[in-house]
Amino acid sequence: MTWRWIFLAAFSLTLLPAGLALTFGRVPAGLRPRLTPVRRRGWGFLALYALAPLNVVPRLMGAPPAVILVATATGGAMAIAGLTLVAAATRRLRIAAL
């Protein structure tokens, strides 16, 4: 149970602030050329972050197995959506560079 708290804290301290900053367009000037579609990457990071609370919180609350299964499946779907957003943003950047 301790590891779940540790991973939830780690994801909350890394992906949540990065995702919020990118979503609102707050990126250092030196990184802006490398992160061209900034908002799309921010939404992708937030979708990836959604996996952590959706997977951990029901387990910590002692929810029934059906609720845990639905929450984990929803978190997995959010993670796939986040990876797709980040990959699409990266691909669009590479195509534009050609």
C-alpha positions as a printed Julia matrix, in Angstrom:
98×3 Matrix{Float64}:
   0.0    0.0     0.0
   2.91   2.35    0.66
   4.11   1.97   -2.93
   0.75   3.15   -4.23
   1.04   6.38   -2.24
   4.62   6.85   -3.44
   3.72   6.4    -7.1
   0.66   8.64   -6.8
   2.82  11.36   -5.22
   5.51  10.94   -7.87
   3.01  11.24  -10.73
   1.35  14.2    -9.02
   4.68  16.0    -8.65
   5.9   15.36  -12.2
   3.15  14.9   -14.8
   0.45  17.09  -13.26
   2.44  20.37  -13.14
   4.06  19.69  -16.53
   0.71  18.91  -18.11
  -0.96  21.98  -16.64
   1.9   24.25  -17.69
   1.89  22.93  -21.25
  -1.91  23.07  -21.49
  -1.92  26.76  -20.55
   1.01  27.5   -22.89
   3.51  28.28  -20.12
   6.76  26.94  -21.59
  10.25  28.45  -21.28
  11.28  30.3   -24.43
  14.23  27.97  -25.01
  11.98  24.89  -25.14
   9.16  26.37  -27.22
  10.71  25.53  -30.65
  11.12  21.88  -29.6
   7.59  21.63  -28.15
   5.72  23.33  -30.99
   2.17  21.97  -30.44
   2.39  22.85  -26.75
  -1.27  22.55  -25.78
  -1.74  19.16  -27.43
   1.25  17.79  -25.51
  -0.17  19.26  -22.32
  -3.49  17.49  -22.81
  -1.57  14.3   -23.54
   0.38  14.59  -20.29
  -2.82  15.24  -18.35
  -4.42  12.16  -19.9
  -1.34  10.13  -18.9
  -1.56  11.54  -15.39
  -5.22  10.44  -15.16
  -4.02   6.84  -15.14
  -2.43   7.21  -11.69
  -5.44   8.41   -9.66
  -7.87   6.2   -11.57
  -5.74   3.16  -10.8
  -4.7    3.93   -7.23
  -7.56   5.74   -5.48
 -10.19   2.96   -5.77
  -7.69   0.44   -4.43
  -6.77   2.66   -1.49
 -10.45   3.18   -0.66
 -11.1   -0.55   -0.64
 -13.62  -0.45   -3.47
 -15.24  -3.63   -4.77
 -13.39  -5.49   -7.54
 -15.88  -4.39  -10.21
 -15.24  -0.71   -9.44
 -11.48  -1.29   -9.48
 -11.76  -3.04  -12.85
 -13.8   -0.23  -14.41
 -11.48   2.45  -13.01
  -8.37   0.62  -14.22
  -9.87   0.13  -17.7
 -10.8    3.82  -17.84
  -7.29   4.77  -16.75
  -5.82   2.54  -19.44
  -8.02   4.17  -22.06
  -6.92   7.61  -20.85
  -3.27   6.55  -21.03
  -3.71   5.33  -24.61
  -5.42   8.61  -25.52
  -2.58  10.58  -23.91
   0.09   8.61  -25.73
  -1.8    9.1   -28.99
  -1.96  12.87  -28.45
   1.74  13.14  -27.66
   2.69  10.88  -30.59
   0.51  12.88  -32.99
   2.06  16.13  -31.81
   5.56  14.72  -32.28
   4.72  13.33  -35.72
   3.24  16.62  -36.9
   6.42  18.4   -35.75
   8.63  15.97  -37.71
   6.53  16.27  -40.87
   6.68  20.06  -40.67
  10.49  19.92  -40.34
  10.82  17.97  -43.59
